[in-house]
Amino acid sequence: DALPIYTLTIGQQLWLGAGIKLPTGKFSPNATELVSSANSQAGTGSVDFLLTSSYLLVIDNWGLTSNLNYKINQSASDFKFGNRFTATAFAFRSFHFKKNSVSPNIGLLYENLNPNEFAKSKIENTGGYALLGAIGLETRFNKVTIGFNAQLPLMQNISDAQTKINLRGMVHLTYAF
């Protein structure tokens, strides 16, 4: 008797992108209170550039998704926010019900912020890094996906430890056309 043959369904996608962020809000830094004035204003006032990549690997109902993003900030009013690098990696398992699915996930997020600058000089106590663990869930109904996750810091040093990331979360709604 022949043994039954089991085949794996494997799929993958790679997306690369670039973009421009236009100036938002009004930005005017206070030279004596640079850190607090930069953190309390509605926008950056600068044109910034974005580079992004996304990779998805699915084997049967298991998957891995990763993202790399780099934001290149420009100056506005002699102030420049530090460039920002972020990387994420999530593993997930999908459970399918007719045209719908539920996918619990777990992953890591890494953020690295370069120091801010004023008049081309680095501002002390800015910049840093954080590594966070995350757990979440995505639910897909036809063309609509709703997802959320909770993120807990594992390691961090933001603004020379003057800023602490606590538990934070993310919610998203996606429509595929």
Secondary structure as the mmCIF struct_conf table of DSSP 4:
data_model
#
loop_
_struct_conf.conf_type_id
_struct_conf.id
_struct_conf.beg_label_comp_id
_struct_conf.beg_label_asym_id
_struct_conf.beg_label_seq_id
_struct_conf.end_label_comp_id
_struct_conf.end_label_asym_id
_struct_conf.end_label_seq_id
HELX_LH_PP_P HELX_LH_PP_P1 ALA A 2 ILE A 5
STRN STRN1 ILE A 10 LYS A 21
HELX_LH_PP_P HELX_LH_PP_P2 LEU A 22 PRO A 23
BEND BEND1 GLY A 25 GLY A 25
TURN_TY1_P TURN_TY1_P1 ALA A 31 THR A 32
BEND BEND2 GLU A 33 GLU A 33
HELX_RH_AL_P HELX_RH_AL_P1 LEU A 34 ASN A 39
TURN_TY1_P TURN_TY1_P2 SER A 40 SER A 40
BEND BEND3 GLN A 41 ALA A 42
BEND BEND4 SER A 46 SER A 46
STRN STRN2 ASP A 48 ILE A 59
TURN_TY1_P TURN_TY1_P3 ASP A 60 ASN A 61
STRN STRN3 TRP A 62 ILE A 72
STRN STRN4 SER A 75 ALA A 76
TURN_TY1_P TURN_TY1_P4 SER A 77 ASP A 78
STRN STRN5 PHE A 79 LYS A 80
HELX_LH_PP_P HELX_LH_PP_P3 PHE A 81 ASN A 83
STRN STRN6 ARG A 84 ARG A 93
STRN STRN7 PHE A 95 PHE A 97
TURN_TY1_P TURN_TY1_P5 LYS A 98 LYS A 99
STRN STRN8 ASN A 100 LEU A 113
HELX_LH_PP_P HELX_LH_PP_P4 ASN A 114 ASN A 116
STRN STRN9 GLU A 117 PHE A 118
TURN_TY1_P TURN_TY1_P6 ALA A 119 LYS A 120
STRN STRN10 SER A 121 LYS A 122
HELX_LH_PP_P HELX_LH_PP_P5 ILE A 123 ILE A 123
TURN_TY1_P TURN_TY1_P7 GLU A 124 ASN A 125
STRN STRN11 GLY A 128 PHE A 141
TURN_TY1_P TURN_TY1_P8 ASN A 142 LYS A 143
STRN STRN12 VAL A 144 ILE A 158
TURN_TY1_P TURN_TY1_P9 SER A 159 GLN A 162
STRN STRN13 THR A 163 THR A 163
BEND BEND5 LEU A 167 LEU A 167
STRN STRN14 ARG A 168 TYR A 175
#
